Amino acid sequence: CIGLYDEITFEESDKVEVITDAPIPADLNLVTKAALLLKEFSGVIKGAKITLKKNIPIAAGLGGGSSDGANTLKGLNALWGLKLNSNELSRLAEKLGSDAPFFIGIPSAFVEGRGEKITPVKIKVSYSLLLIKPPFGVSSGWAYSEVKDYSQAVDFRQILDLIEQGDFVSFRNTIKNDLEDPVIKKHPEIADIKKALLERGALFSL
């Protein structure tokens, strides 16, 4: 169960209108982009009043914007009665961002390529994770642009087995976040947070 989530409501209207409490410029708001993308793709003449309440921090690497965009496609698909299937919505979501297709409807998955290769997985156990958000944001585009060499691909089945077994020590030694090094170089506070967590008994910190 994830307790941190944004809230989006959709109402009928004669024009596309996005109302939000978040300081996101209209041209960067993936909710607006998704609505206009779907309207152009479908050719509908209807509009929608979309209200977005942001609870997921912006520029936190949590996929908040991408999930909002993907769920806007799903919400308007229902509101406008378009009856597009998940594959069609996923192809549209690719135009919003590499991680947007994941949010179309799969709760757990391994994602490859640019985000278009999605393999559903079923995780049978649950764990509590501690999320720490420092008082600054990091642009995903900038972070990816700073990575020169990516780690070799990992064995997805092995990773899933480690999660199922709760073997997070081996998990820690198997997987790496390639974005950490450039982000820590710019924001050394993250290294301090990771160190403090491990000193207090965390099995891993990414």
Buried (B, 14 or more C-beta within 10 A) or exposed (E): EEEEEBEBEBEEEEEBBBEBEBEBEEEEBBBBBBBEBBBEBBEBEBBBBBBBEBEBBEBBBBBBBBBBBBBBBBBBBEBBEBEBEBEBBBBBBEEBBBBBBBBBBBEEBBBEEEBBEBEEBEEEEEEEEEEEEEEEEBEBEEBEEBBEEEEEEEEEEEBBEBBEEEBBEBBBEBBBEBBBBBBBEEBEEBBEBBEEBEEEEBBBBE
